[in-house]
Amino acid sequence: MTRVRERVGLIGLGAIGQGVVKLVDQHAAEDLEIVAALVRDPSRPRAASSPDRVATLDELLGKRPHVTVEVAGHDALRAYGPEILRTGCDLIAVSVGALAAPETHEALLAAAEAGGGRLKIVSGAIGALDAMAAASLGGLSRVVHTTRKPARALLGADAEVLTAAKEIFHGSAREGALEFPESINVAVAVSLAGLGLDRTEVRVIADPSVEHNRHEVMAEGAFGSLRFEIQSLPTETNPRTSRIVAMSVVRTLLSRRALIVVG
């Protein structure tokens, strides 16, 4: 029997969105169909392999996606997320740092309850979220997320005088996400899986000795201890975006249809 492909809508067609399109075309075309992408300017020239582009959310939802993927930033999640969930369409979100603002978190939750759509937060550029979520059931006592980035990415011209690693922030995940809104989405994902935004510690370090972003998660609790570290390579088109994010999105989409799901 022929399986009906999962209909996928995209919000955004930047580095991550293009990565998702490419991976679906290469590895998942039998299971997934990208029906359209919501973009600011549909008339802008794109690669021939790009999906249909639309200018409004109504047009995107008119394509009847089973699930919509947000890969366009915090403003996009705030603007479109609630309406998507209210229609009953599931939503996969990358820009989860937006949930650090209580009003955004509450709006998404209320919309999901009203419409029946489900919000899925992808692992993105981090891992071990399944272990963190499991450990939270038995009791977590401490979670520390350390983000280490090239000094120039965090300090700009001021990085020229830095000769050693420098901690530029140490506080709660909520405070960190609000201060560095586009830089530590991963810390918010870790927080939501574990101790929450106000009890998760975040450190942001500017390091002139590293070339790529590094994330380290340390957790302690009744389960024992956990330490996870990842160094993310950037996409070819955007040095601030990790390649693995698009991979995480496609893996999440495929897991919706898989008969055996790992993790």
N, C-alpha and C positions, 0 to 999 in steps of 0.2 A: 504494500500500500504506500502511495506517495505521501510523504509528510509535508504539511503546509509549512512554509517558511515563516519564521518570526518576523513580523513587520516592525522595523525600527525607525524612529524619527531622531534626528540630530538637532541639537541647538548649538550652533557654532561649527565652523569648518576651518579652524586654524590648524596649528601643528597637531594637536591631539585628534581633532576631527578627521583630518586627512589621514592620520595614522590608523584610525579605526576603519575608514573606508578601504585603505590598502590591505589591512589584515583580513577584513571580511572577504574581499575579492580573492585573496590568496589562499585562505584557509577555511572559510566558513560560508561560502556562497550557497551551498546546498541547504544550509539551515537558517541563514539570516538574509533579509532583504532590507536595505536602507531605502526607505520610501521617499525621503526628502530631508533637506537640511535648512533650518531657519538661520538666515544670515542678514547682516545689515544691508548689503547691496547685492541682490540676486543677479544684477546685470554685469557684475565684475567678471572678467574672464577667468575661467578656472580650467583645471585639467580635464581632458575629455572623459576621464573615468569618474569625475565627480557626480554625485547624485543630483536630482532636481533640487533647485534652490527656491525657497519661498521667503516672503518678507514679513509675514505675520504668523502669530501662533494659531489663529483660526485656520489659515491655509495648511499649516503643518498637521493639525489635528484632523483636518478634512481628509487627509491621506489615510486615516484610520490605523495609526500605529498601535501595536500591542504594548510597546514600551518606548519611552523617549529618553534619550541620553543627553545630559547637559555637559558640554565641554567648552563653555564660553565665558566662565568667570562668575564671580560673586553676584554682580548686578543681574546677570541673566538668570541665575537660580532664584534670586529674590523676585524678579519680575515675572517669570513664567512658571516657576515650580508650583505654586499654589493652584493655579488654574488647571495645570495638567493633572494634578492629583484629584481635583474636584470633578473632573470629567470621568474618573475611574481608570485613567491610563496610568500604568506604572511608570516610575521615574527612577533613572540611575543618575546619580550626581557625582561629579568630580570636585566641584568647588565647594567642599564641605566647610571650609573656613567661614562661610557666610552664616553657619548655624551658631557661631559664637555670639551673634547678636540675638538676645532672647526673643525679640519680636519676630525675627525670621524663623527661628525654630518653632515658635508657637503657631505662626501662620501656616507653615508646612504641615505640622501635626494636625491642626484643625481641618485643613483641606483634605488630608488623607482620611480622617475620620468621617468627613461629610460625603466624600465621593467614592471611597473604597479603593483608590489607587494606593500603591505601596511605594515608599521611598527606599531605595537601596543605595548605600554608600559604598563605593568601590574602595579596594585597598590602595589603588593608585600607585604612588611611588614608595609605598611602605609595605611591610608584610607582618605576619604573626598576629593579625587581628583576630583570627579564630581562636588562637591560644589565649589571647588577652580576654576575649569575651567569655571563654570557658572558665578562666581563672577568677573572673569577677564574681561568678556564682558561689565560689567557695570562700571568697574574701581576699581582696587585694589590700595591702598596707601602703604600698608606695609605687608610683610609676613616674619615671623620668624620661623625657624625650629630648635628646640633644640633636640639634641641627647645626651642622658645620658646613659653611659655604665659603667659596672664594671671597677674599676680602673685598675685591672690587665690585662683586655683585651686591654686597650689603652697604659698602661705604663710599662707593664711587671714587672720586678724586682723592678723598681722604685716605684711601687704602695705600697710597704711595708711600706714606710715612710709617706704615705698620710693618714691623719686622718679626713679630711673633703673634700667635693666635690670641685673640682678644674676645672675651665674653661681652656681648653688647646687650644681652637681655637675660634675665632669670626671673621667672614668675609663673603664674598659672597659665594653662593653655588658653583660657579665655582672654586673658590680658595679652598674651603673645599673638593670638590670632587677630585681635583688634589693632595691635600695633604694626604687625607685618601681615596684612590681609591676604596677599597673594603668595606669600613665601612659605607658610607652614600649614597648608591644608592637611598634610599628613599628621600633624600633631593633634588636630581636631578629630580626625578619624580614630587615632589611638585613644583619645580621651573618651569618645563616645562608646568605644568598645570596652573600656575599663572603668576607671574611677570617676569619669566625668570631667567637664571642662574646668571646674574650680579646684579640683584636688590633684590634677595631673600637673607635674612640674615640667616646665619647658626651659631649655637653655638654647640660646642662639649665639653661635661663635663665628666670628669673622677670622678666617685663617688664610694667610698669604701662601701657605705651603700646599694647599689643595687646589686642584683644577676643577673638580666636580663636586656636586652636593653629596653630603654624607648624612645619613640619619641613623641614630642609635637609640634603641628603646631598651630600658631596664625596668623590670617589674619584680616585685617581691610580694609574697602573700602566703596564705595557708597551703598553696600548691607547691611552694618552693620558690625558685627564682628563674627569671627568663632574661636573656640578653639577645637582642637582634640588631644587626647592623647591615646597612645596604649603601653602596655607592652607586648612584644612578648616572648613567650616561645620558647626555642630552639628545634631543631630536636633531636632525640635520638642519631643520628650518628655524628652530627656536632654542637657543642655548639655555633658556630658563625652564624648559619643559623636558621632563624625563621620558625616555623612550618607553619605559615599562608601563606608563599610564595607559596608553592606547591598548597595550596587550592586556592589562587588567580589565579594561572595559569589555573587550571582546570575550575574554574568558568568562566574565560575569554574564554576558548575554548568552553564551553557549550553555552555561550551567542551568539556565532557565528551561532548557529543553533536554538536558542530559538525563538518561535513565539511571546512571550511576554518578553521583556527585561526590567529589573529594574535597574536604575542608568546609 
